[in-house]
Amino acid sequence: MRVCKTPGVPRSVLVVEDDLRIRRIVSLALTSEGFRVTEAETGEECLALLTARSFDVILLDVMLPGRDGFDVCRSIRHQSGAPIIMVTARTDSHDVVAGLEAGADDYVTKPFVAKELSARIRALLRRASGSGVPDRVQAGNLEISPQNGVVLRDGAPVPLTRTEFGLLCELAATPGRVLSRELLLERVWGYDYFGDSRIVDAHIRRLRTKVEDDPAHPRVVLTVRGMGYQLQP
Amino acid sequence: MTTASRTAPGVGAIREPPGSASVRRVRRSLTPLGLRGRVTLALAVVALVLSALVGGAVWISVSGFLISKRTQALVAQTGANTEQVRRGLSSPGVSAPQLLAQLPREIGSTSLLLVDDTWTTTSLQVNRDVLPAGLRSAVLAGQPAHQRIRTDQGPRLVVGLPLAEKGSAYFEIFALDELDQTLRTLSTTLWVVMLAAPLGGLVLGRWALRPAFRPLDRVAAAASAFAAGDLTARLDPRGDPGLVAIANSFNATAEKLEGRVRRDAKFAADVSHELRSPLTTMVTALDVFEASRARLAADGREALDLLRAEVRRFEHLVEDLLEISRADAGSADVVLDVVALPELVRLAVPARLQDRVVLAPGAEVWVEVDKRRLERAISNLVDNAERHGGGLTAVVVRSRDGWAEVAVEDRGPGIDDSERERIFDRFARGRGTGRGSGAGAGLGLSLVARHVALLGGEVSVTDVDGGGARFAVTLPTYRDEP
């Protein structure tokens, strides 16, 4: 795994959790892992904080009083591409899929281990481009510049989240080569083995709505049945 | 075992290789015939008796009729011949042999004439010894007589008529081969019919009883489906009026049980769900402690380790309980991925036990599974072997004929035959063996069964030679290897 330490400025994390004890201890744990943590008790408080400033990562509990986590997640997505990690209490299809559909980048299930959580956060914050990634990749009507963090579709910039951009860059690094979902989980999300492949599928779906002319019949980001995904060579 | 399990062709060979596991003995007690059997048997007996009566009556009347018809005809013919002999004897100059030669005769019949103590016969093979003594004396006493006899040549009818003179008589012996053949055919036919009737009764009985027993079959099917875990199994109360009462009471009972199981499941789910929040705090707090471990005194460090171990156990318990209640509530989700089996097995086995993993021939296969579920199933089995099976001895991975197997073996006392069926039940706890006496063991193995069933596989338990249990998970292999 290519984990980049975050030198210099500590990364900021917003923890949205209504349970005081969990909020405090997560805050403590992440602080000891070197993050700068801000706490919010409700979805409303979280959205209010976001109008004033931005955060590198948002840790969002699903079960919030008032506006629930899914709802808050969708609102955040309208204004920010910052990575969102959903905290679910269950691994039920429903919560996980709903969270991913709402725009979450990743999810953790309670009870989670603080080390694992910080590993998830670091993976999402890692600079998308590694060595060996070309400066510019052309795929169909897309123009990807991994180094500059820019994707142009027919010359117009496409607003991608950090994770979507990372996913596209991984595919763009080797156009035409099929990357398995496991490999993408490892490279983009930092999972070693037990990653949930639904995360990849959900992000591929969202990526297609942004880069494909017809997301139902993709021509740039292609599915290879039973094997994985590839960028149109 | 769970309902979704598949029977794997050829897996039996994998599961019980010769010499490595004891063959399971199946004890079968003699069961009484049952209602269906008794009714069918009664029908067969009735059919046998009826057919014997009818057959006997047919035999008596038909054979009697045929025999008397034939006898009448032959007696009449003998009468005519006797008349001719009488006339011949009264005319002078005709010898007895000449007289007999002139008589019209049926093929195979022989005439004997006794005149003046002299016997004349038309056949060299047949002499007067053939004539039964009783018949001869009756005829010579002036009494016409006939009798059926059996000779070396076959059945014969002897007819004797006295002549006018005292001490002389005419006898004729007729072959009855044709009649005998007819009677034999008749008797064979009757025997066949008589024996076939009860068989027909059996078949007919079964056929006729089927619709009668169908409602009972439906009750049995519904009850066993319910017992196998299908809580929605119900009987259709319409149709057979005789079944309505049973159907209604079965459905009412099933309804209550289902409601209760669902309430229990929901309760378990709610409880374990509620436990997750404090658990999260505890687990994370331990992580924070861990960071300052170096600053703790030795006893503080030991206390921290103990706490960590207990919290982990607690966490596993809550997860297992949640998993079970989710499966009960029917909301289990399966995320399928194609993975290399040896890699997954290695990840499921703790680092200190890695040397027990054995990759047998065919181990390098791909399976399409929910990684999390299979990993939990295997690690639960390993955990079970370590905690209740006297220690893990081997985790053997192999495959054959499209089925992969992961076998977890321990050095414990093994599992009694009687325990094997229920060891995968939810709260099954071994009796007297020590297995399952620890907390969570009952949940662990039942979860294994559920996980594996959801993946289209099967889990079974056998004994290892020299003691110990062998839990084997069989799964279909993935065909198109990526």
Interface residues (C-beta under 8 A of the other chain):
Chain A: D19 R21 I22 I25 V26 L28 A29 S32 A89 R90 T91 D92 S93 H94 K110 P111 F112 V113 A114 K115 S180 R181 E182 Y193 F194 D196 S197 R198 G226 M227
Chain B: H273 R276 S277 P278 L279 T280 T281 M282 V283 T284 A285 D287 V288 A291 E315 L322 R326 S331 D333 V335 D337 V338 V339 E343 L344 L347 K371 R372 E375 D480 P482
